[in-house]
Amino acid sequence: MKRRYKLLLIIIIGSIITFFISTQHKNTKINIMAIGDSISLGMTPYNVIGPSFNDYLAEYYEKNNNLNYFNKEFSIGYLTIDKLNDYLEKNEVGKTSKIPIKQLIEKSNILTIAIGVDEFANLSLRTNDFKEYQDNFINEYKKLLTNIRSFYDKDIIIMGLYPALKFSKNDTLNINSKLQKIADMYNAKYMDLLPISLNEKYYLQKNSYYMSYEAHQVIFKNILKLLS
């Protein structure tokens, strides 16, 4: 009888230890969330979504058995900063996960934000005076990060803008300098995409501002450096 009790006790203790180890291992895995426009999504000149720097980042952690989940439901082609703030304020639910955006962000360990290139590329077809739009963009970006930082204290990576269509290098530099300051203000990391974007080899078509998978690989490697 005593032997049976001892065996049962060993089984129970073993189960508790196994559960504890598996739970601890699961908790060490990384959750990644990517929000933004077509750049975040990995759009190509052929109107087909390709691998983005976000995908390469998720793949890296998955290969090392360190990825819990990767969510890019709020990476949407031509998404504007105003619309993104609207999603956050309304706590929009993801179409696939059915989980509110704030909950998805809160559970993530790494949050990448790549927004603005689509927006300014489209604006450049209608105007060459971006002063008013730049001010609104920066104000909305501050609003976005203020909201996120009210419930999220982990890694945020802000992707800078780059020239697109008639949106010039000078205009890009003006906005990026402000984005860098915003990153510091909100304890976020800033990724400068401008040097990569100026290299012609990273484009599949000259009339498109969507960079190739090779460029996205370079961006991914730079993100790893930031995170380390």
Secondary structure by P-SEA (a helix, b strand, c coil): caaaaaaaaaaaaaaaaaaaaaaaaaaabbbbbbbbccccccccccccccccaaaaaaaaaaaaccccccccccccccccaaaaaaaaaaccccccccccaaaaaaaccbbbbbccaaaaaaaaaccccaaaaaaaaaaaaaaaaaaaacccccbbbbbbbcccccccaaaaaaaaaaaaaaaaaacbbbbbccccccccccccccccccccaaaaaaaaaaaaaaac
